[in-house]
Amino acid sequence: MPSKVKTLREAKNLTQTELAEKSGLSLRTIQRIESGNIPKGFTLKAIAQTLETEPENLFSKEKENISIDRAKLINLSALAGLIIPFGGIIFPAILTYKTQDSLNRELGKSIICVQIILAFIISVLLILSPFIQHWFSIKFPLFLIPLIAFIVIKLCIVIKNGISLNQNNTLSIKLKNNFL
């Protein structure tokens, strides 16, 4: 969190030494605060009072630029499941577990959970489709229906989550509880 102390001090035409004298703090304390240390208690109040501002105004409230590029890559890697069986789980899992950032790791786990559920459902449907086709004497290759649905659903999930990651830094399609 960048300090506004230096900006406010310069606006009052004070040197670090003058601010230290007026606030009753040491010059070294002022230097530390201006270099990024966050003061607390008496120190915070003394500087705020000397600079004629509220303590919360001493530090900028700029929104941290959260990098979710890794989560975008994890989401995109789920498309590997269209080419490689269970690739929609394997590749996102590798990328997620090699990720150091906790936010990207949690987003990756959410992506993997959705892909696991989707892979489980398509696997069951593909296993059952020949039996259903035989029981009802259907001539049309029934396995194509869940396969095409799987492709369309997977594409929709990846696209919708990609758009949501770009706009809101979060996933729009995720489970309420991660099981990873």
C-alpha positions in Angstrom: 0.0 0.0 0.0 1.8 3.2 -1.2 2.2 6.0 1.4 0.7 9.4 0.8 2.8 10.8 3.6 5.5 12.1 1.3 3.0 13.8 -1.0 1.1 15.4 1.9 4.4 16.5 3.5 5.6 18.1 0.2 2.2 19.8 -0.2 2.8 21.5 3.1 6.4 22.4 2.1 7.9 20.4 4.9 11.2 18.5 4.9 11.4 15.1 6.5 13.3 16.7 9.4 10.6 19.4 9.9 7.9 16.8 9.9 9.8 14.7 12.4 10.3 17.7 14.7 6.6 18.9 14.4 5.2 15.4 15.0 7.6 14.5 17.8 8.9 11.4 15.8 12.4 10.6 14.8 13.7 11.4 11.3 14.3 7.6 10.8 10.6 6.9 11.5 9.5 9.4 8.9 11.9 7.9 6.4 10.6 4.4 7.1 7.0 5.5 6.7 7.7 7.2 3.4 9.5 4.1 2.1 6.4 2.0 2.7 6.2 1.0 6.4 2.8 1.4 7.8 2.6 3.3 11.1 0.2 2.3 13.9 -1.1 3.8 17.0 0.6 7.0 18.3 2.9 7.3 15.3 -0.1 7.2 12.9 -2.0 9.8 14.9 1.0 12.1 15.3 1.7 12.2 11.5 -2.0 12.6 10.6 -2.4 15.5 13.1 0.8 17.2 11.9 -0.3 16.9 8.3 -3.8 18.0 9.2 -5.6 15.0 7.8 -7.3 11.8 9.0 -5.1 8.7 9.6 -6.9 6.7 6.9 -6.0 9.4 4.3 -2.3 8.7 4.8 -2.4 5.6 2.6 -3.8 5.3 -0.9 -6.7 3.0 -1.3 -5.9 2.0 -4.8 -7.4 -1.3 -5.8 -4.6 -3.8 -6.1 -4.2 -5.0 -9.6 -4.8 -8.7 -9.1 -3.2 -10.8 -11.8 -5.4 -13.7 -12.8 -3.6 -14.5 -16.0 -2.8 -17.9 -14.7 -6.5 -18.6 -14.0 -7.3 -17.6 -17.6 -4.7 -20.0 -18.8 -6.0 -22.8 -16.6 -9.6 -22.1 -17.9 -8.3 -22.2 -21.5 -6.4 -25.4 -20.9 -9.7 -27.2 -20.0 -10.4 -27.2 -23.8 -7.7 -29.9 -24.1 -10.5 -32.3 -23.0 -12.0 -31.9 -26.4 -8.9 -33.6 -28.0 -7.4 -35.7 -25.2 -9.6 -37.9 -23.0 -9.6 -36.3 -19.5 -7.3 -33.6 -20.8 -9.8 -31.1 -19.4 -8.9 -32.3 -16.0 -5.2 -33.2 -16.3 -3.9 -30.0 -17.9 -5.8 -27.6 -15.6 -4.6 -29.7 -12.6 -1.0 -29.5 -13.6 -1.2 -25.7 -14.1 -3.1 -25.2 -10.9 -0.7 -27.2 -8.7 2.3 -25.4 -10.2 0.7 -22.1 -9.3 2.1 -20.3 -6.3 -0.5 -17.5 -6.1 -3.4 -18.5 -3.8 -6.1 -16.7 -5.8 -5.2 -18.3 -9.1 -4.9 -21.7 -7.3 -8.4 -21.4 -5.9 -9.8 -20.3 -9.2 -8.0 -23.3 -10.8 -9.5 -25.7 -8.3 -12.9 -24.4 -9.1 -12.3 -24.9 -12.8 -11.1 -28.4 -12.2 -14.1 -29.3 -10.0 -16.5 -28.3 -12.8 -14.5 -30.2 -15.3 -14.5 -33.4 -13.2 -18.2 -33.3 -12.8 -18.6 -32.7 -16.6 -16.2 -35.6 -17.4 -18.0 -37.9 -15.0 -21.4 -37.1 -16.5 -20.2 -37.6 -20.1 -18.5 -40.8 -19.2 -21.7 -42.3 -17.6 -23.8 -41.1 -20.6 -21.4 -42.6 -23.1 -21.3 -45.9 -21.2 -25.1 -46.1 -21.0 -25.9 -44.9 -24.6 -25.2 -48.3 -26.3 -27.4 -50.1 -23.8 -30.2 -47.6 -24.2 -29.8 -47.8 -28.0 -30.1 -51.6 -27.8 -33.1 -51.6 -25.3 -35.1 -49.3 -27.4 -33.9 -50.7 -30.8 -32.7 -47.3 -32.0 -30.8 -47.3 -35.2 -29.3 -43.9 -34.8 -25.9 -43.9 -33.0 -27.1 -42.6 -29.7 -23.6 -41.9 -28.3 -23.4 -38.8 -30.7 -26.0 -36.9 -28.7 -24.1 -36.8 -25.4 -20.8 -36.3 -27.2 -22.1 -33.3 -29.1 -23.8 -31.9 -26.0 -20.5 -32.4 -24.1 -18.5 -30.4 -26.7 -21.1 -27.6 -26.7 -21.4 -27.4 -22.9 -17.6 -27.5 -22.4 -17.1 -24.7 -24.9 -19.9 -22.6 -23.3 -18.4 -23.1 -19.8 -14.9 -22.1 -20.9 -16.1 -19.1 -22.9 -18.5 -17.9 -20.1 -15.8 -18.3 -17.4 -13.2 -16.6 -19.7 -15.5 -13.6 -20.2 -16.2 -13.5 -16.4 -12.5 -13.7 -15.6 -11.7 -10.8 -18.0 -14.5 -8.6 -16.6 -15.0 -9.5 -13.0 -11.8 -11.4 -12.0 -14.0 -14.3 -10.9 -15.7 -17.4 -12.4 -19.3 -17.3 -13.4 -19.7 -21.1 -13.5 -18.4 -22.8 -10.4 -19.5 -25.2 -7.7 -20.6 -23.8 -4.4 -18.2 -26.1 -2.6 -14.9 -27.3 -4.0 -14.1 -30.9 -3.3 -10.4 -30.5 -4.0 
